[in-house]
């Protein structure tokens, strides 16, 4: 679950930063004008998944 959270964080933060450099993730560019909302949702989801992964007991 931690790896999914980190992926969501990377895509969410990247979706905010890359347009400043004139680039964008092609898969996220499909959302068009809703991209800031999708990026924000990815960041929140990533934080939640990463936080929950630290609360889980470690599996052997």
QUIDA-V639805 format. One record per backbone hydrogen bond with DSSP energy under -0.5 kcal/mol. NH is the residue of the N-H (numbers start at 1). CO is the residue of the C=O. If there is no record, write none. Layout:
NH	CO
NH	CO
This chain:
5	1
6	2
7	3
8	4
9	5
10	6
11	7
12	8
13	9
14	10
15	11
16	12
16	13
17	13
18	14
20	17
21	17
21	18
22	19
23	18
29	25
30	27
31	28
32	29
34	31
35	32
37	34
38	34
39	35
40	36
41	37
42	38
43	39
44	40
45	41
46	42
47	43
48	44
49	45
50	46
51	47
52	48
53	49
54	50
54	51
55	51
56	52
